[in-house]
Amino acid sequence: MDFKKVNAPTTTVTRDTMELCKDTENIYETVAIISKRANQIAAEIKTDLEKKLQDYASSASDNSLEEVFENREQIEISKYYERMPKPTLIAIEEYKKGEVYFRSADEEMTLKKD
């Protein structure tokens, strides 16, 4: 997924908990679903950032003044990722839009018993 195009807020927003838990009818399940998706998003963002910063990794062990100026692009990339919405906010937006797939283990157990 392209997280650069996500239209999630960058600040905390007050949410109606009853509206969030209408699909699962349990706020704790909803929070668990959102937190698992947020962890997935955070892992994807981290690997993407590490790939981009790997290009700028230097093999030299000394930090000279020239390296500081060469790493300006690296700093800009890091700042961009810091300004992005947090993974939790992205996960909540995905959940509200119905883009998160989840299934309940209890439902599977009842289906298997019949």
N, C-alpha and C positions, 0 to 999 in steps of 0.2 A: 504494500500500500504506500502511496505517496503522501507522507505526512506534511509535506510542504503546502498541499492544497486543502488541508483540513481547515474547516471554518470553526474551530473551537476557540472559546475565549481564553485569553492569557491570564486572566485574574479569576479569583474565586467568585462563584455565583451562588446565591441562595437558591436551593431547589426544593420542589414539593416532593416529599418522600412518598406520598401516596401515589403520585403520578409515576414516579420511578418504579415502584414495586407492583404496578397493576398487572404486568405479565406473569410474574412469579407468585404474587400474592404473599410475599414474604420479603421484608426489607433485608434480612440477613443473607438470603440467597442472592438477591440483587447486588448487594455489596460484594459478595464473594465472586460473582460473575464479572462485575466491573473490575475488581482488583486483579483477577486472573488475566483479563484482557489488557489491563494497564501494564502488568508485568511483561506480557508478550510484546507490547508496543515499545516499552523501555529497552528490551533486549534487541529489538530490531533497530531502534535508533542508535543504540550503543555500537552495534556491529557496523552500521553505516558510517558513523562518525570515525570509528577506528580505521575503516578502509580509507577514508579520505585523509586522515592524519598520517597514515602509514606512508603516503607519498612524500611527506615532509620529514620523515625520521632521518636523522643524521647519524652517520657512523662515527663521527669524531666525538671524543669525550670532552674536549674543552669548549667552553662557551665564549666565543669571541664576539666582538661587536658586530662583525659582519653577519654572523648567524642570526642575531637578533633582528636585523633588518630583513634578512631573507625569510624569516618566519612570520612576516606580516600577514601573508595569506593564511597561514595556519591559525593565527589569532582571529582573523575575520571569520573563518569557518567555525571556530569555537564560539564566537560571539553570536553567530547566526543560530547555532543549536541551543544556546542559552536563552535566546529570545523566543524560541518555539513554545507552543503551549505544552504544559506538563502532560505526561502520558495518562494520568488519571482523568484530566479534562478531555483529552481526545477519546478515551474509552467511554466516558459518560455520553459524549455526543454520538458516538457510534451506537451505543445502547439505545439512546432515545430515538435514533433514526431506524432502528431495527436491523442494523448491519452486523450484529453480534449473534453468532450461532451458539446455542447452548442446549443441553438436554439434561434432564433430571435422572439420577440413578434410581430414585424411587419409582418413577414411571416405568423404567425398563424392568424392574423387578416385578411389578404388578403384571406387565405384559407377559413375562416369562412364566408366571404361575398359572395363567389361564390356559 
